Amino acid sequence: MMKKQTKWVSLLLAAVFLLSACSQGNNESANSGGNASPAPGSGNEGASGLAPANLKIVLYGDESNRMKELAKTEFYDTIKKEINAEVEFQFLPWTEYGGGKTDLMLSTGEDFATYTDANYMVKSVAKGLYTDLTPYLDATADLQKNVDEASFKAFQLDGKQYAIPVGNKPNSAEFYSVLVRQDLLEEVGMQQVTSLAELEQFYDKVHAAHPELIGYANTDARRMLQYDYTDKNLYWQNEFIALDESAKDDKIINWFESEEFKKYADLMYGWYQKGIIPKYAATNTPQLQSDWNSGKAMFWAGTAARPFEGAATISQAVPDAKLTNYFLGTGRPKISRGTYSTAFFVSAGAKDPERYMMFFNLLQKNQELYDLFAYGIKDTDYTLDQNGRLTKLTTDSLIPDWLLMNKNFMRFDNTVPDEFIEEYKAWDEGAIISKAAGFNFDNTPVKNEETKLNGVFTEYLAPIGSGFIDYESAYPIALERMKAAGIDKYIAEYQKQFSEWYAKQQ
């Protein structure tokens, strides 16, 4: 059973916290194992007799000054000592993820590795752009001890491993809770938000007190609002396909032709008309994220980790801000896709895929290496007290916090209550793995239809689902465009593949 609410520590405290807990499992020294001195006469061979290698790791977002420094010093020295490789960290804007420059680098045969999701993996493997990593899995022996086995299965196609999962953290019910500014809630005399009616009451009261604030800092609320528009336990495979996780069958749901979509679109249209979703969202969606980060929004879609991911940013603007996760209903198990944060692929143009695998292994190998990549240098970038609690001395991000998060190694700030840590770690209790976990759709037979449907989604369906346009007036033409783009063929092919895969799992 799902808890109605999960109390979170204030962002002022969480700003220092930034992602990590007591170590357990494999805690041998980062300088032990696999670091035998080169054999006499081995020339320029390094760790364990490995020949030198050059790797390129692409990360997304902004590169901090401290990351630049460490990439040339301690990171460089450690990676060189561990696996005799020199790593170039290249940062790209998030707009280039899953397409854009990433696609260009793959298609031109560049030698690099970066992260992927299952859908992007399927498309890229079909084009021959990813290396089959199955032969090199032994190089991730340490990582496999600290990353859940089910996470590996999520990135397999036909029994072959095309990406290596990283991270081990509570992931269930992502975006199904509403992340509320608890400080604002209490300011207007409320204590909790456990229903849509209470959420709208919260907006009304705060809007009266602070008309300069916006309500919801997003345009997608289909997960958090499902307790009001359906009795099903919906879980989305992509924009077009959903599953009812409460039904023990292989039936997929054509989301945009469902009665649930109509009910949801009507709710969102009401929010847009009321001003809960600001009018500018229709033409300037990125501004919503900026407003949330600067403390100008009342609520956002929640996850187990969101109260402290990026907390430093919002607490700089609103030092007294507090966040709380609430579910707007109860009685449905949380659904999990797995406990991974992301997964790394290696480009087909890579000269030494196994060395990339060795690098991935370092990211989740032991406490000492985790601390280095996540927090930097002890007593320079952070300190630890006698209980292993963390105090950060610099706010610069290194290898992104969210990417590395592993409950075996994560550390918490000493101001975070023990009960909060216990609650965070217990977030997945009672959760169930999606019945489609490990299924990856091969879009090859309907590639043209999918391309057309994505265009219809952007132009017609997303505006309806975001509440920018009234369902009754806009849906008929959207449905007509969907049919012309081949939605029926796409749904039939998806159902065929999923049914075949599902039967094998029984």
C-alpha positions in Angstrom: 0.0 0.0 0.0 1.2 3.4 -0.9 1.8 6.0 1.9 -0.1 9.2 1.5 2.8 11.3 2.1 6.6 11.3 2.6 8.0 14.2 4.7 11.3 15.7 3.5 14.0 17.7 5.1 14.3 21.3 4.3 16.1 22.3 1.2 18.5 24.4 3.2 19.7 21.3 4.9 19.5 19.2 1.7 21.6 21.7 -0.2 24.6 20.4 1.6 23.3 16.8 1.6 23.6 16.0 -2.1 23.2 12.4 -2.5 24.9 9.7 -0.5 24.6 7.1 2.4 26.5 4.8 4.4 28.7 2.4 2.5 28.2 -1.3 2.5 29.2 -4.2 0.3 32.5 -3.9 -1.5 34.6 -1.3 0.3 38.2 -2.3 -0.6 40.6 0.4 -1.2 40.5 2.1 -4.6 44.1 1.3 -4.9 43.8 -2.4 -4.4 42.8 -5.1 -6.9 43.8 -4.9 -10.5 46.7 -2.6 -9.9 49.6 -4.9 -10.1 52.8 -3.2 -11.2 53.7 -3.7 -14.8 55.9 -6.7 -15.5 59.6 -5.9 -16.1 60.2 -5.0 -19.7 56.6 -4.2 -20.3 57.5 -0.7 -21.7 54.6 1.7 -21.4 52.0 -0.8 -20.3 50.1 0.2 -17.2 47.7 -1.3 -14.7 47.6 -5.1 -14.9 49.7 -5.0 -18.0 47.1 -3.1 -20.0 48.4 -1.1 -23.0 47.5 2.6 -22.9 44.0 3.6 -24.1 42.2 6.9 -24.8 38.5 7.1 -24.0 35.9 9.8 -24.5 33.0 10.0 -22.0 30.2 12.4 -23.1 28.1 13.9 -20.2 25.2 16.3 -20.5 24.7 19.6 -18.8 27.2 22.2 -17.7 30.7 21.4 -16.8 31.8 23.0 -13.5 35.3 24.6 -13.0 36.1 22.0 -10.4 35.2 19.2 -12.7 37.6 20.6 -15.3 40.4 20.7 -12.7 39.9 17.2 -11.4 39.6 15.8 -14.9 43.2 16.9 -15.5 44.5 15.9 -12.0 43.1 13.4 -9.5 40.5 11.9 -11.9 43.2 11.6 -14.5 45.8 10.0 -12.2 43.3 7.6 -10.6 41.9 6.3 -13.9 45.4 6.0 -15.3 46.5 4.0 -12.3 43.4 1.8 -12.3 43.0 0.9 -16.0 45.8 2.7 -17.8 43.5 4.9 -19.7 43.3 8.6 -20.4 39.7 9.9 -20.3 38.4 13.0 -22.0 35.2 14.2 -20.5 33.1 16.1 -23.0 30.0 18.0 -21.9 27.1 18.6 -24.3 23.8 20.5 -23.7 20.8 18.3 -22.7 19.2 19.2 -26.0 21.8 17.0 -27.7 20.8 13.9 -25.7 19.2 11.1 -27.6 19.6 12.8 -30.9 21.3 16.0 -32.2 25.0 16.0 -31.9 25.0 12.5 -30.2 23.4 11.1 -33.3 25.9 12.9 -35.5 28.8 11.5 -33.4 27.4 8.0 -33.8 26.7 8.2 -37.5 30.2 9.5 -38.2 31.9 6.7 -36.3 33.3 8.6 -33.4 34.9 6.7 -30.5 33.0 7.6 -27.3 30.5 6.4 -24.7 27.6 8.1 -23.1 24.2 7.3 -21.5 21.1 6.1 -23.2 17.5 5.1 -22.5 15.9 1.9 -23.7 14.0 3.5 -26.6 17.1 5.3 -27.9 19.1 2.1 -27.5 16.6 0.1 -29.7 16.7 2.7 -32.5 20.5 3.0 -32.4 21.1 -0.8 -32.3 18.9 -1.2 -35.3 21.2 1.2 -37.1 24.3 -0.7 -35.9 25.5 2.3 -33.9 26.1 0.6 -30.5 28.8 -2.0 -29.6 27.5 -5.4 -28.3 29.0 -5.4 -24.8 28.2 -9.0 -23.9 31.8 -10.3 -24.5 33.2 -7.7 -22.1 30.8 -8.1 -19.1 33.5 -9.7 -16.9 35.2 -6.3 -16.9 32.3 -5.0 -14.8 32.5 -7.6 -12.0 32.5 -5.0 -9.2 29.7 -2.9 -10.7 27.6 -6.1 -11.0 27.8 -6.6 -7.3 26.4 -3.1 -6.6 23.9 -2.7 -9.4 20.7 -4.8 -9.5 20.5 -7.7 -12.0 17.1 -6.5 -13.3 18.7 -3.2 -14.4 21.0 -5.2 -16.7 18.0 -6.9 -18.3 16.4 -3.6 -19.1 19.3 -2.9 -21.6 19.4 -6.2 -23.4 18.2 -7.1 -26.9 17.9 -10.7 -28.0 20.0 -11.7 -25.0 22.8 -9.3 -25.8 23.9 -6.4 -23.5 24.0 -3.1 -25.4 24.3 -0.7 -22.4 25.7 -1.0 -18.8 23.4 0.3 -16.1 24.8 2.6 -13.4 23.2 3.5 -10.1 21.1 1.7 -7.6 18.4 3.9 -5.9 14.7 4.1 -5.2 13.0 4.6 -8.5 9.4 3.6 -8.1 6.5 6.0 -8.7 8.6 8.5 -10.6 6.5 11.6 -11.2 3.4 10.0 -9.6 3.7 12.1 -6.4 3.3 15.8 -6.2 6.3 17.7 -4.8 4.8 20.5 -2.8 6.5 23.6 -1.3 5.6 22.6 2.3 6.7 26.0 3.6 4.0 27.7 1.4 1.5 25.0 2.4 2.0 25.7 6.1 2.0 29.5 5.5 -1.6 29.4 4.3 -2.7 27.2 7.1 -2.7 23.7 5.5 -0.7 20.7 6.6 -1.0 18.2 3.7 -2.2 17.6 0.2 -3.7 14.2 -0.4 -6.3 14.8 -3.1 -6.8 16.9 -6.2 -9.3 19.1 -4.4 -6.7 19.8 -1.7 -4.0 20.6 -4.3 -6.3 23.1 -6.0 -7.2 24.6 -2.6 -3.5 24.9 -1.9 -3.0 26.8 -5.2 -6.0 29.1 -4.5 -4.7 30.1 -1.1 -1.1 30.6 -2.1 -2.1 32.5 -5.2 -4.1 34.9 -3.1 -1.1 35.5 -0.8 1.5 35.4 -3.6 0.1 36.2 -7.0 3.6 36.4 -8.4 4.1 32.7 -8.0 3.0 30.1 -10.6 1.3 26.8 -9.7 2.6 23.8 -11.5 6.1 24.0 -13.0 5.4 21.5 -15.8 3.0 20.6 -18.6 2.6 16.8 -17.9 0.6 15.6 -14.9 -0.8 12.4 -16.2 1.0 10.3 -13.6 0.2 12.4 -10.5 -3.4 12.9 -11.5 -4.3 9.3 -12.5 -6.0 8.7 -9.1 -8.7 11.1 -10.2 -9.3 10.1 -13.9 -8.9 6.3 -13.8 -9.1 3.3 -11.5 -6.3 1.6 -13.5 -2.7 1.6 -12.4 -1.3 3.2 -15.5 2.4 3.0 -16.5 3.6 4.5 -19.8 6.0 2.8 -22.2 6.2 5.9 -24.4 4.0 8.8 -25.4 1.5 6.6 -27.2 1.5 3.3 -25.2 0.4 2.7 -21.6 -0.1 -0.5 -19.5 -2.5 -1.2 -16.8 -0.2 -2.7 -14.2 -3.1 -3.9 -12.1 -4.3 -6.2 -14.9 -2.4 -9.5 -15.2 -2.5 -9.6 -19.0 -0.5 -8.4 -22.1 -3.0 -5.8 -23.3 -1.5 -2.5 -24.2 -3.5 0.7 -24.0 -3.6 3.2 -27.0 -3.3 6.2 -24.7 -4.6 8.9 -27.0 -7.6 6.9 -28.0 -8.6 6.0 -24.5 -11.3 7.4 -22.3 -8.7 8.1 -19.7 -6.9 10.5 -22.0 -10.1 12.5 -22.5 -10.7 12.8 -18.8 -7.0 13.7 -18.2 -7.1 16.4 -21.0 -10.2 17.9 -19.4 -8.4 18.2 -16.1 -5.4 19.9 -17.6 -7.5 22.3 -19.6 -9.2 23.3 -16.4 -5.7 23.9 -14.8 -4.6 26.0 -17.8 -7.8 28.1 -17.7 -7.5 28.6 -14.0 -3.8 29.6 -14.2 -2.3 26.7 -12.3 -0.3 26.1 -15.5 0.8 29.6 -16.5 -0.2 30.9 -20.0 3.4 31.3 -21.1 3.9 27.5 -20.8 2.4 27.1 -24.3 5.2 28.9 -26.0 8.0 28.9 -23.4 8.1 25.5 -21.6 11.8 25.9 -20.5 10.8 28.9 -18.3 8.8 26.5 -16.1 12.0 24.8 -15.0 13.7 28.1 -14.4 10.8 29.3 -12.3 10.9 26.1 -10.2 14.7 26.4 -9.6 14.3 30.0 -8.5 11.5 29.3 -6.0 8.7 30.9 -8.1 6.5 27.8 -8.3 4.2 26.0 -5.8 4.6 22.4 -6.9 6.3 20.0 -9.3 6.2 16.3 -10.2 8.0 14.3 -7.5 10.3 11.3 -7.1 12.0 9.8 -4.1 15.1 11.8 -4.8 13.7 15.1 -6.1 13.6 16.9 -2.7 17.4 16.9 -2.7 18.4 16.7 -6.4 19.3 20.2 -7.4 18.4 21.4 -3.9 21.3 23.8 -3.7 19.8 25.9 -6.5 16.4 26.5 -5.1 17.7 27.0 -1.5 19.9 29.8 -2.7 16.8 31.6 -3.9 14.5 30.6 -1.0 16.7 29.6 2.1 13.6 28.5 4.1 12.0 26.4 1.4 10.8 22.9 2.4 9.6 20.2 0.1 7.2 17.3 0.7 6.2 14.5 -1.6 2.4 13.6 -1.5 0.3 11.1 -3.4 -3.1 12.3 -4.5 -4.6 8.9 -3.7 -3.9 5.5 -2.2 -4.4 1.8 -2.8 -2.2 1.2 -5.9 1.3 -0.3 -5.7 4.1 1.9 -6.8 5.5 0.8 -10.2 9.3 0.6 -10.8 11.2 0.4 -14.0 14.3 -0.8 -12.0 16.8 0.8 -9.7 19.3 2.1 -12.2 20.0 5.8 -12.8 21.0 5.5 -16.4 23.0 3.1 -18.6 26.2 3.7 -20.7 26.5 2.5 -24.3 29.8 2.3 -26.2 29.8 3.6 -29.8 30.3 1.1 -32.6 33.3 3.2 -33.6 35.1 2.5 -30.3 38.6 0.9 -30.6 38.6 -0.6 -27.1 35.1 -1.4 -25.8 36.5 -3.4 -23.0 38.4 -0.5 -21.6 35.2 1.5 -21.5 33.7 -1.3 -19.5 36.6 -1.0 -17.1 35.8 2.7 -16.7 32.1 2.0 -16.0 33.2 -0.5 -13.4 35.2 2.2 -11.6 32.1 4.3 -11.1 30.4 1.7 -8.9 33.4 -0.3 -7.7 33.9 0.7 -4.1 33.4 3.5 -1.6 36.7 5.3 -2.2 36.2 5.6 -5.9 32.6 6.6 -5.5 33.6 9.3 -3.1 36.2 10.6 -5.5 33.9 10.8 -8.6 30.9 12.1 -6.7 32.4 14.4 -4.1 36.0 15.1 -5.1 39.0 15.2 -2.7 38.5 14.7 1.0 39.2 17.8 3.1 39.4 19.9 -0.1 35.9 19.3 -1.6 34.2 17.7 1.3 34.7 16.4 4.9 33.4 13.3 6.7 32.6 13.1 10.4 33.1 10.0 12.6 29.8 8.6 11.4 30.6 9.0 7.7 28.3 12.0 7.3 29.2 14.4 4.5 29.8 18.2 4.5 30.5 19.6 1.1 33.1 22.4 0.9 32.3 23.2 -2.7 29.0 23.2 -4.6 30.5 22.4 -8.0 29.1 19.3 -9.6 31.6 16.7 -10.7 30.3 13.6 -12.5 26.6 14.3 -12.1 25.2 13.3 -8.7 22.0 11.8 -10.1 24.0 9.5 -12.4 26.1 7.9 -9.7 23.5 7.5 -7.0 23.9 4.1 -5.4 22.4 3.2 -2.0 25.5 1.1 -1.2 27.7 4.2 -1.2 25.6 7.3 -0.9 26.5 9.7 1.9 24.2 12.1 3.7 24.9 15.4 5.5 25.0 15.1 9.3 22.0 17.5 9.6 19.7 15.0 7.8 17.7 13.0 10.4 18.3 9.2 10.5 14.5 8.6 10.0 14.7 10.6 6.7 17.5 8.4 5.4 15.5 5.3 6.5 12.4 6.6 4.8 14.3 7.3 1.6 15.9 3.9 1.5 12.5 2.3 2.2 10.7 4.2 -0.7 10.6 1.1 -2.9 9.1 -1.1 -0.3 5.9 -2.6 -1.6 6.7 -1.5 -5.1 6.3 -3.9 -8.0 8.5 -4.1 -11.2 6.5 -3.2 -14.3 5.3 -6.2 -16.2 7.1 -4.7 -19.3 10.5 -4.3 -17.6 13.1 -5.7 -20.0 10.8 -5.3 -23.0 12.3 -3.2 -25.8 10.2 -2.4 -28.9 11.8 -2.8 -32.3 10.4 0.0 -34.3 11.9 -1.1 -37.6 8.6 -2.4 -39.1 6.8 0.8 -38.3 9.6 3.3 -38.4 7.9 5.6 -41.0 4.6 5.5 -39.0 6.5 6.3 -35.8 8.2 9.3 -37.4 4.8 10.7 -38.6 3.2 10.0 -35.3 5.9 11.9 -33.4 5.1 14.9 -35.6 1.4 14.6 -34.9 2.2 14.3 -31.2 4.2 17.6 -31.2 1.7 19.6 -33.2 -1.7 18.2 -32.1 -1.6 15.8 -29.1 0.8 17.4 -26.7 -1.1 20.8 -26.7 -4.3 18.9 -25.9 -2.6 16.8 -23.2 -1.1 20.0 -21.6 -4.4 21.7 -21.5 -3.5 24.5 -23.9 -6.4 23.6 -26.2 -9.9 22.3 -25.4 -10.3 18.5 -26.0 -13.7 18.7 -27.6 -12.7 21.2 -30.3 -9.2 20.0 -31.0 -9.4 16.2 -30.7 -11.3 15.3 -33.9 -8.6 16.8 -36.2 -5.9 15.3 -34.0 -7.5 11.8 -34.3 -7.7 12.3 -38.0 -4.0 13.1 -38.2 -3.2 10.1 -36.0 -5.1 7.7 -38.2 -3.5 9.1 -41.3 0.0 8.8 -39.7 -0.6 5.1 -39.1 -1.5 4.8 -35.4 -3.5 1.5 -36.0 -0.5 -0.2 -37.7 1.8 1.1 -35.0 -0.4 -0.2 -32.1 -0.9 -3.6 -33.8 2.9 -4.0 -34.2 3.6 -3.0 -30.6 0.9 -5.4 -29.3 2.3 -8.2 -31.5 5.8 -7.8 -30.2 4.8 -7.3 -26.6 2.5 -10.3 -26.6 5.2 -12.5 -28.0 7.7 -11.2 -25.4 5.2 -11.4 -22.5 4.3 -15.1 -23.3 8.0 -16.0 -23.0 8.2 -14.5 -19.5 5.3 -16.5 -18.1 
